[in-house]
Amino acid sequence: MLPKSQLTNSELLRYSRQILLPEWDMDAQLKLANARVLMIGAGGLGNPAAQILVRAGLGFLRLVDFDSIEESNLQRQFLFQSSDVGLPKVEVAVRELQKINPWTTLEAVDLKIDVDHLPELLADIDLVLDGSDNFATRDMINQACVQANVPLLSAAAIGLEGQIAFFQPEQGCYRCLFGNGLNDDTRQCAESGVLASTTAVIASLQAHHALLYLGLGQAPLANRLLVWNGITMQQRVLKFAKDHSCPICSRPVS
């Protein structure tokens, strides 16, 4: 994908409501058009987050997932229909996303990520959005992002609760925040349940932060964890500091 120096008239019309914003101008829209995102997970979080970013004008999206669509996914995964049950999530998601925005370059990767594949997936990527559903996978993604020096925007949603955090390797990482408690919470939607609106809210907040970072260079959740409660309709933002003894991001460079 060659860098864009200007937008077509059709693109200007498509994104006109954003470009009108005093906080978001043509430069921001062009930065977004040249941005490259790796999204891990095409499920409850990846579905709405990908749709928001593609509609907003993201230039490149690499979407990774290894699951097939199930009937229970249709309650919250907006890109899928009943006729898609049994098909690979990433293939259907990319098909539908391309219909939404022909100017976004989309790449479907039907793969269960592991330490061997992550370096290649992270190549030429500006930002990673993690929507995976377990701590072990998030920790593996975190380690790969630190090694590749790529910012990570991690989100999780279960029941009527969700959380988001943004990590820049030089300022701290996922392990700094959660420490040795990575395996304390093994809940997944299949066992614990999740309200359709919970994933939509958290994915929207994740996509919003991604737009702020990619278009404006802002990171309001750097060294912060946003926690949202869907029962009380309240959210808290908790600060955390880089752990200088962290085995992931504080190791001396060899």
Phi, psi and omega in degrees: 000114179285144179299140177272137175256345177202163179257149176288166177300322179295320178293319179300320177292318180300317187259014188301325181292331176282315184296334177292338183294136177296334180276347186224113185243194182297322179298318179296319180294322178292321177299318178295320180295338180257004183275150181235123185239137169256121178248121181256112183108123179246032184260226186299326177270315183296324180303297182290325180296316179297318181297318180297313182295319179293317178296327182285342177114023176301140184282319185216133177226121173258115186251125186239129175193154181241000184275160170257157183287132177244161180303321183291342178289334189292344179293335187217353184255094199291343182278351187252149177238169180304323181291349181268353183303131181098345181272157178297133182301314186294324181293317179291318181300313180294321177302314182286323179294324179294329175295326182288318184216105181289347182271351176272130174276124185242139179229121179264127178237104180273092191201140169273115188294149173212177185295335181284325184273336187300317180303320179291320180295331182275354183298130176063029181256138180268332185202140176251131171252117181258120175237028180288168191245020177207154186293324182298317179292317179299320180294320178297317178297317179302313181298318180294322179294320177297314181296325181270355182058047179245131179298148183234128176246104188256136179224152178213147179213135178208142179059243176238033181224155177202167180209154179219142174214150180242131184235125169249122192311323182286347182251000182130165184219182182302321180291327176300321183284314187260348174055226182274006181268022185299331184256011182290332184236105182252018182293145174225160182302324184297330180261324188257340182086161178203138177283142183304322182287335181298309180294325180295318180295310183294319178296322179295319177294321177296314179296322179299314179296322178299319178296318178300319182288312185287323183269324187244353182070022181258146181220074183296342179257014175299129182058032179219149175242120176268126180242124183246134179245116184281349176277313182272349184057040178236157174222150177237149175239116184253134179276148171220157182245156175298134177270110185286357172251012181299128180288351183262304188255359180246012177290140179296144179286127182277000000 
